[in-house]
Amino acid sequence: MSHPDYRMNLRPLGTPRGVSSVAGPHDIGASPGDKKSKNKSTRGKKKSIFETYMSKEDVSEGLKRGTLIQGVLRINPKKFHEAFIPSPDGDRDIFIDGVVARNRALNGDLVVVKLLPEEQWKVVKPESNDKETEAAYESDIPEELCGHHLPQQSLKSYNDSPDVIVEAQFDGSDSEDGHGITQNVLVDGVKKLSVCVSEKGREDGDAPVTKDETTCISQDTRALPEKSLQRSAKVVYILEKKHSRAATGFLKLLADKNSELFRKYALFSPSDHRVPRIYVPLKDCPQDFVARPKDYANTLFICRIVDWKEDCNFALGQLAKSLGQAGEIEPETEGILTEYGVDFSDFSSEVLECLPQGLPWTIPPEEFSKRRDLRKDCIFTIDPSTARDLDDALSCKPLADGNFEVGVHIADVSYFVPEGSDLDKVAAERATSVYLVQKVVPMLPRLLCEELCSLNPMSDKLTFSVIWTLTPEGKILDEWFGRTIICSCTKLSYEHAQSMIESPTEKIPAKELPPISPEHSSEEVHQAHIQASHSPSAEDAQAQPSTEERLPETQGVCDRDPDTRLFFLQQQSRVLEAKPQNTIRVEEQATQLQI
């Protein structure tokens, strides 16, 4: 067994994850005759692993009455049998234990859950380093409820647990036949584990168990303090499938070469263990995959889940494409973007046609009559030296009465994005630009971000401005909001701006400054920046620095998380970016949000 967390799937209690503790006909106490009769009546029928979802009407009624709870499902990436949804009252999260209880919901889905009986709630130890407190706590709780594993004698039958078979990403040690032997093992395993754990831990799960030999969980949990229990639930409905149902992973042949499934399907093992294994039709696989499976052992594929039936332990999927070799930056990056539903495709011709086609573009004359003309003011941008989409600018000038006029000017993107247009719809779907270490996935076409709306120096641009009249103490006397036209006089870098703040009396040599418009001098820009940065209101705004100011250009080292296979750029023990490289030095670039 290759999965590092497979032991975590063993239940410390007698109830399997998300399954009722009510005993069924296949229980330990059932006679051989009863079992034989039951097997005969159900022969040829498929047994359900997951519960049927409730109807929309019942869900709606349950939510109104408060008997059902909705929330976004979060699955622990390192202990993927654990999942949670937020509690409506803001208290401790509601616990969902195991794949069976999750009922085919994936991470990020909006789900509806039903609370389990209190005797099936999770027992939680207090988060305290006080040994006396912990000892006193454990003395009041039966040993089998303190998070210990099943007795050692019963470990040999752990494969009967549906969570071990469904959840763990084994390398072929388990049966892939979702409608054959595995089905019986799954359901029978659920029912076997539904009975209270024997104090002695029997090896033979089919042997009769008397009441005197068992420890009743319901009696023990009632005596526990309320804070030691975490409400537990099971998923009964999926309101919205937020998860993309796409995953990156690897292909392998099914273990049983004599099975009918072997001739129809391959097995897709997702890299993210929160996603189930998936049956993939062989017709979707490379033509020589069956003959040469080892040639694809290190090839990353994208697969999409298309169905997951109640009676099948694995999902059914469709292979989308081959990404390339695992560990290489571009295949790994494309896989991450696809998994999280980030649209990184090129903009269509219909979208690009929404923008002005002729360059250079000039402002139509009628706009000058609709906007406040600020082109003669000393306005400048402050961005990373490599930035190409300059979306905001700053101005500050002294007034004759001793007060100051401070302005913030934002690129007027709305002028180029008519409501309801193809461009507007695409931008709404993408929602934001996605900044990776080595590239950016833009929300809007580059023509718009880097040319039409970018506040490049010595170029007339459409903006939306906020202008305040401030006293030297920072008291706001007046404010104005409106559409404007500006002409930035220069593009300062973070280094220039920081140097001016730290050494306000020292002039930066002209050769170290970027080009400045002839209408303004470097001294004027210097003073405007110093006045704006030292005003009390500006200092208040800088108390919560922007993303750009929080992330100056720095260097870091990429390391790989052995459990999740993700690569992280780290600096001073702080995760900054994900990047699929084993060890690589990179420069972290500041991010910008295009409004």
Phi, psi and omega in degrees: 000125189265343186281129186293339186256018188294331180292335181291344181279352178286134183279128174287339179251178184273005182246124179294161186298118173077010184242140181299148180273006180290132184285145180245185183298334181268017183293170183299328183277359182285146181277157178303325179295319179298317182296318182297317179296319181293316180299324181292322183285335183255008182299131178089352179264146177278138179263135182281136174268320183252153178286149173291138180295148175292160177287158179300322181295315180294323178296314180300317180293320180294323177293322179293320182281342182089008177278344176240155182229139177247153179181169179274128183282129174241124180252131178295119184291339181258336173235078194286359171279349180261132176219161185213156164229152180295146176279134181301331181272006178079005180278196180303140181305154176275132187267135176235115193255102171100164181296321181298317180290331178287337172054050173074008175280147181245168184304130179093348179294147172272113189239163172244132183237158175240129181296141175278163174303151187301329181291349178256008179287158182285137175270124185245131175282151178292141177277088183210144176268001181283110184296323180294320179297316182294320180295318179295323179295312184291333180292338181268354184243132178304146186302322184288352179257005185265018176091009178284158177285172175299155177307149187301327183296336184266000183293334184294340181255020184293341180293347177287346181289129180297332182287327177296317183285316184283319189275311190293136182267073183285164182261047173102002180283346179253157180284135179268358183284100184287350183238012182241237185299319182301324180301314181294319179298317181300306185291316179297322179297321177300314184289324178297315183284352180286345182274150180305144183292135176290142180296330182266345179069081185285146175282324183268105183291343183267356181286146180298146178235127180273165181297328183289337184270354184250158175251116184281116182294322184300323180289324184289317184291334180294332182274355183281150173295149186301322184290346180274357179248139175248126181304133181240152186211175175229150181281130180244351181194148174250111180288318182210126179278088181287326179297141184292346185064018176248148181210150171263150180177201188232151178262145173210157176285154175292151185290321184271099182290345181266356183279158177293327179297327182300328182277353183243328190229155165250167180252126178258123180253107181294146175292326177274111185289354175284347179260138183288163169295154189227132171282129180239127178302138181298334180294339177277344185276162174305148187300326183260016184295316182295321182282328184227063184295330182293337178295341183248014184297330182249017181265129177276134176237157171253130179230144178243133177285127179250341180196152175209099187279161182296330186260015183234130181285337177247155178278166175252133185222178179231127180287123184273309181191164173267130184269326185133197184281136178296142180096344177273146192295316184291313176300319180294318180295315179298322178296317179296315180298320180292316180301322184266010173070027178276122180280108181247017179286162177292150177290139182289164179296326178297322179290315182293332179291347177287346184260156176302136185268328183273130177239144000285144180275140178241151182291128178300144182303325183294339180291334181292332179278345181261349189232159176278128185271112180244021187293338181271351180284155177279095182240137183214160179254155174228112185212170172303150184298336182264359185294143178242340177254095183266102190254357177215153182220165186228148174215151177202124179222142178286147178255163184297332182273007179093353177273180182231151174246112183250131181232142171241129188235122183249137178304131183275082181291329185300335179298327184262358183236084179298141181298132179086357180286167178301322179294319179297319181294318179294317180297322179295323180289320181284326173072323183199161171281144180250118184259117175256174182295320187254353181195172180236137172258105188283150174283327182236156180302148182299328177303322180284313186289319189258349181237293188294320184254345181294129185278062181293145183297147177059039178217130180291131183223150176275133182220167169242127190239152169237124183234125179249147167256119187239148170281165177302336178275355177096008178284132181280120178264329183202156177213150182219136177238136177174172179279141186220173170233128181234167172221099182300136182271339179195167178242101178276146173267169177300324181296318177299311183297317181294322179298320179294323181290317183286328181230073186296336182268349182265133178272138175281130179306141183303326182289342179267352180266154175287167178303140180239140180304140180301334181289348183226155181252164177296327178296321179295317178296317181301310181295320179298318180292318180297316181296319180292319185284339182259358176287145181306319181295320179295322179295323177297319180294326182281351178297331174245085187296153178291169178302321182297318183286332179285338184239072175292168181293117179224178178240151180213178181236135179274135174231158184254133175279118185294336183274319185262350181067012178268152180250136186233137173275118185244144173214123182054046177060024180241126180287126182249310184216156173263136181206124182281077171217146184287304174218116184207140177267132184224161174255125181275126182258148181293151180256155177224143176254118181276119182269000000 
